[in-house]
């Protein structure tokens, strides 16, 4: 699965993969990846507090 995340998330958006959390950087990182982790849950929040989350089954393969 692939998706684009709006540039507006750099103005206060956050992400969480299982137990690890972070903020979206204001400038493009090099390499342009948020994290390389294993987990069954992924959530993004925008600056207004709206969120989108994904949950995959345990032992699912991407």
RODO-2510 file (C-alpha; in nm, 4 decimals, decimal comma):
residues 62
     n   res          X          Y          Z
     1     x     0,0000     0,0000     0,0000
     2     x     0,1217     0,3506    -0,0766
     3     x    -0,0273     0,6896     0,0035
     4     x     0,0774     1,0524    -0,0119
     5     x     0,0580     1,2568     0,3059
     6     x    -0,0408     1,6212     0,2643
     7     x     0,2309     1,8842     0,3177
     8     x     0,0045     2,0424     0,5825
     9     x     0,1089     1,7658     0,8235
    10     x     0,4476     1,9431     0,8533
    11     x     0,2649     2,2191     1,0439
    12     x     0,1856     2,0134     1,3519
    13     x     0,1079     1,6609     1,2347
    14     x     0,2210     1,3538     1,4252
    15     x     0,2552     0,9840     1,3529
    16     x     0,2675     0,6658     1,5611
    17     x     0,3738     0,3139     1,4671
    18     x     0,2961     0,0726     1,7523
    19     x     0,5011     0,2240     2,0423
    20     x     0,7113     0,4797     1,8528
    21     x     0,5803     0,8346     1,7936
    22     x     0,7140     1,1348     1,6086
    23     x     0,6298     1,4633     1,4419
    24     x     0,6338     1,5278     1,0699
    25     x     0,9456     1,7289     0,9810
    26     x     0,9058     2,0822     0,8437
    27     x     1,1753     2,0106     0,5822
    28     x     1,2101     1,7005     0,3648
    29     x     1,4395     1,4527     0,5363
    30     x     1,7159     1,2627     0,3601
    31     x     1,6258     0,9826     0,3050
    32     x     1,2573     1,0806     0,2904
    33     x     1,1268     0,8078     0,5226
    34     x     0,9559     0,8589     0,8595
    35     x     1,0564     0,5257     1,0083
    36     x     1,1419     0,1691     0,9210
    37     x     0,9677    -0,0325     1,1905
    38     x     0,7602    -0,3441     1,2405
    39     x     0,4179    -0,3102     1,3925
    40     x     0,0509    -0,3830     1,3466
    41     x    -0,0825    -0,0296     1,4011
    42     x    -0,0146     0,3004     1,2261
    43     x    -0,1808     0,6362     1,2966
    44     x    -0,1365     0,9900     1,1630
    45     x    -0,2838     1,3034     1,3220
    46     x    -0,3069     1,6449     1,1574
    47     x    -0,2679     1,9797     1,3345
    48     x    -0,6474     2,0032     1,3860
    49     x    -0,6491     1,6736     1,5776
    50     x    -0,8129     1,4625     1,3075
    51     x    -0,6621     1,1168     1,2765
    52     x    -0,6436     0,8203     1,0419
    53     x    -0,5358     0,4800     1,1666
    54     x    -0,4579     0,1418     1,0141
    55     x    -0,4524    -0,1907     1,1943
    56     x    -0,3168    -0,5089     1,0357
    57     x    -0,3509    -0,8663     1,1619
    58     x    -0,0680    -1,0122     1,3656
    59     x     0,1842    -1,1928     1,1389
    60     x     0,0577    -1,0150     0,8268
    61     x     0,3192    -0,9714     0,5549
    62     x     0,3493    -0,6534     0,3540
***
